[in-house]
Amino acid sequence: MREEGAVQIMYSVDESKRDPILAAVGQLQFEVVQFRMQNEYGVETRLEPLPFSVARWVTGGWEALEKAGRLFNTVAVKDSWDRPVLLFRNEWNVAQTEGDCPDLKLSAIAPVVSGQEPASV
């Protein structure tokens, strides 16, 4: 999520929760999304901030996440390609998880997906 101007759309792994989770670098990106939704599509939006500031993709996918077992101070979500992403409150929580689960490989950059469409959620 280091690319300036990029907004990632993620979803809860709980299928009963359908609201998208927007992730971006900087508050301005959220304001741009709201402005465009209103002015280009006539859609009113309401943003509710979540207490997370760091996202990491799980390199080994869902299998690696399941193998890691219960994780503390993080929430698992899925991106538009149905890949697991962990949300953390801060970098300290990332370091804590990496220390507790050294076999769990995390990436600050979304894996490149070539020639695939995002999963329809």
BELURVEN-V411085 format. One record per backbone hydrogen bond with DSSP energy under -1.0 kcal/mol. NH is the residue of the N-H (numbers start at 1). CO is the residue of the C=O. E is the energy in kcal/mol with one decimal. If there is no record, write none. Layout:
<<NH & CO & E> <NH & CO & E>>
This chain:
<<6 & 3 & -1.6> <8 & 23 & -3.1> <10 & 21 & -3.0> <11 & 78 & -2.7> <17 & 14 & -2.3> <21 & 10 & -3.4> <23 & 8 & -2.6> <31 & 27 & -1.7> <32 & 28 & -2.3> <33 & 29 & -2.0> <34 & 30 & -2.3> <35 & 31 & -2.5> <36 & 32 & -2.7> <37 & 33 & -2.6> <38 & 34 & -2.1> <39 & 35 & -3.0> <40 & 36 & -2.7> <42 & 38 & -1.0> <43 & 37 & -2.4> <53 & 88 & -2.0> <54 & 88 & -2.1> <56 & 86 & -2.3> <57 & 107 & -2.9> <58 & 84 & -2.2> <59 & 105 & -2.7> <61 & 58 & -1.6> <65 & 61 & -1.8> <66 & 62 & -2.7> <67 & 63 & -2.3> <68 & 64 & -1.5> <75 & 87 & -1.8> <77 & 85 & -3.0> <78 & 11 & -2.8> <79 & 83 & -2.1> <82 & 79 & -2.1> <85 & 77 & -2.8> <86 & 56 & -3.4> <87 & 75 & -2.9> <88 & 54 & -3.1> <94 & 90 & -1.3> <95 & 91 & -2.6> <96 & 92 & -2.3> <97 & 93 & -2.2> <98 & 94 & -2.7> <99 & 95 & -2.2> <100 & 96 & -2.4> <101 & 97 & -2.4> <104 & 101 & -1.8> <107 & 57 & -2.4> <119 & 80 & -2.2>>
